[in-house]
Amino acid sequence: MSRSRPDSIGVLGGGQLGRMLALEARRMGYRIVSWTGTEDPGPAALADLAMTESFDSPQAFQRFREEVDVATVEFENIPRELLASLEQTVRLAPSAEAVAICQHREREKRFLSSNNFPCPHHAIVDSAESLALALSLLPGEHGILKTAEFGYDGKGQQVVQRDDDNAAEIWRRFGTERAVLEERVTLAGELSVLVVRDSHGQTACYDPAENFHRNHILDVSIIPARLPGDILAEAKELALGIAQALNYEGILAIEFFLTQSGSLLVNELAPRPHNSGHHTLDACQTSQFEQQLRVAFGLPLGGTESLTPSVMWNLLGDLWPSAGVAPDWRPILRTPGAKLHLYGKSEARPGRKMGHITFTAESQSEALANALKCRQAFGLGAPE
């Protein structure tokens, strides 16, 4: 499709990240096309055009390619072959190769190790025999067996023991061809860094977020992270190095483990906007979603400075009284500096991300106090 200037962005995936990207795109005057790959467009229905055909449809691929000037992903588990074919004729940010590394734990671990980025002790396993050997070499008593593909929010994981003598049964029940066995790290904390990099190699980092999880799903992020300055500086340096090594274009989220000895280990890479970066919509000079659009369209990077301390609380379907009945949001709406973001999902389910709240205030202590007060109104305590 020929235009005087690029004005249409295609998004592969149909979740809330695409919805928030669409809202920013419309604010900036861009048209957005979402290809969800599922019959229900879900949050992606907000796009100017929502395509629900399967990702293996040649007709849908041709239409998508004709409808957009540039493309990106809001979900990493997009078929690698589709991404590689798409970038032959459409600018894709991030690249197919970068997404392929981040979407596959084995490739991700090989990338990190080969570039000397610190990550937990791990081994690639493809049989009961290799699992038994990997278990025997764990540095601690426990490990975590993870599927090589399609794992997020704790899915595709199983805790295992070093001295377990039934590797054959574990492998049979896990039901995959390849997996990664990682050591189970004793944590002092978890944090993440958002880094943005453009096609000219210009980079910028957001303030690191201090993260707390419930049942393997992000619960609360505190920004800036309440950790020593040297650790935060190291996290930023590692994030920038990873983006450079990937020759990355767009927003990249790097999740870190902080060990009890004060060491940082890279846990995961997310080649897209990230849950722990939602505060950027309300608390930063430029949101992570606007940055993704800027990079895709070849615009200058925006400022990443935090304008105010913030706390982000993830709203899961567990809070909903029933699948179709939303909570009473008045405790949130009465709170100064609280911004409620709902994702337009029709049915609430336990563990499903339904929205988030950003709390901003003049001080971090005030933002935390407001967040805790609101959590208590919904029967929750301080994040753990």
WOCORJO-V788523 format. One record per run of one state. SS is the DSSP state (~ for helix, > for strand, _ for the rest). FROM is the first residue (numbers start at 1). LEN is the number of residues. If there is no record, write none. Layout:
ss: [SS;SS]
from: [FROM;FROM]
len: [LEN;LEN]
//
This chain:
ss: [_;>;_;~;_;>;_;~;_;>;_;~;_;>;_;~;_;>;_;~;_;>;~;_;>;_;>;_;~;_;>;_;>;_;>;_;~;_;>;_;>;_;>;_;>;_;>;_;~;_;>;_;>;_;~;_;~;>;_;~;_;>;_;>;~;_;>;_;>;_;~;_;>;_;>;_;~;_]
from: [1;8;13;16;28;31;36;42;47;49;52;58;68;70;74;80;87;91;93;96;103;104;105;115;119;120;122;126;128;137;142;148;149;150;157;162;167;175;179;184;187;198;203;206;209;215;217;224;229;246;250;260;264;271;275;278;280;284;285;288;297;306;307;309;317;320;322;323;325;326;330;334;338;343;353;362;364;378]
len: [7;5;3;12;3;5;6;5;2;3;6;10;2;4;6;7;4;2;3;7;1;1;10;4;1;2;4;2;9;5;6;1;1;7;5;5;8;4;5;3;11;5;3;3;6;2;7;5;17;4;10;4;7;4;3;2;4;1;3;9;9;1;2;8;3;2;1;2;1;4;4;4;5;10;9;2;14;7]
//
